[in-house]
Amino acid sequence: MTARNNKSMILICSVMGSTLFVIIISLCLLTLITYVKHANTDELMKAEEGQANSSKKQKKEQITSK
């Protein structure tokens, strides 16, 4: 009976360990994906600000040239 209990306990621990491993890997990947997405958003915002700044400069130049 004890050998059977030991096998059951080993099986349960193996399944729980594998599940924990999968959860940890999933969280790491989710964090990485979120970081990459956030970095891309920052780049887009900076690019839009750069375009906005350049269009403001062009308007100022047009006004001063008149």
GISULQUI-V42057 format. One record per backbone hydrogen bond with DSSP energy under -0.5 kcal/mol. NH is the residue of the N-H (numbers start at 1). CO is the residue of the C=O. If there is no record, write none. Layout:
nh co
NH CO
NH CO
//
This chain:
nh co
5 1
6 2
7 3
8 4
9 5
10 6
11 7
12 8
13 9
14 10
15 11
16 12
17 13
18 14
19 15
20 16
21 17
22 18
23 19
24 20
25 21
26 22
27 23
28 24
29 25
30 26
31 27
32 28
33 29
34 30
35 31
36 32
37 33
38 34
39 35
40 36
41 37
42 38
43 39
44 40
45 41
46 42
47 43
48 44
49 45
50 46
51 47
52 48
53 49
54 50
55 51
56 52
57 53
58 54
59 55
60 56
61 57
62 58
63 59
64 60
65 61
66 62
//
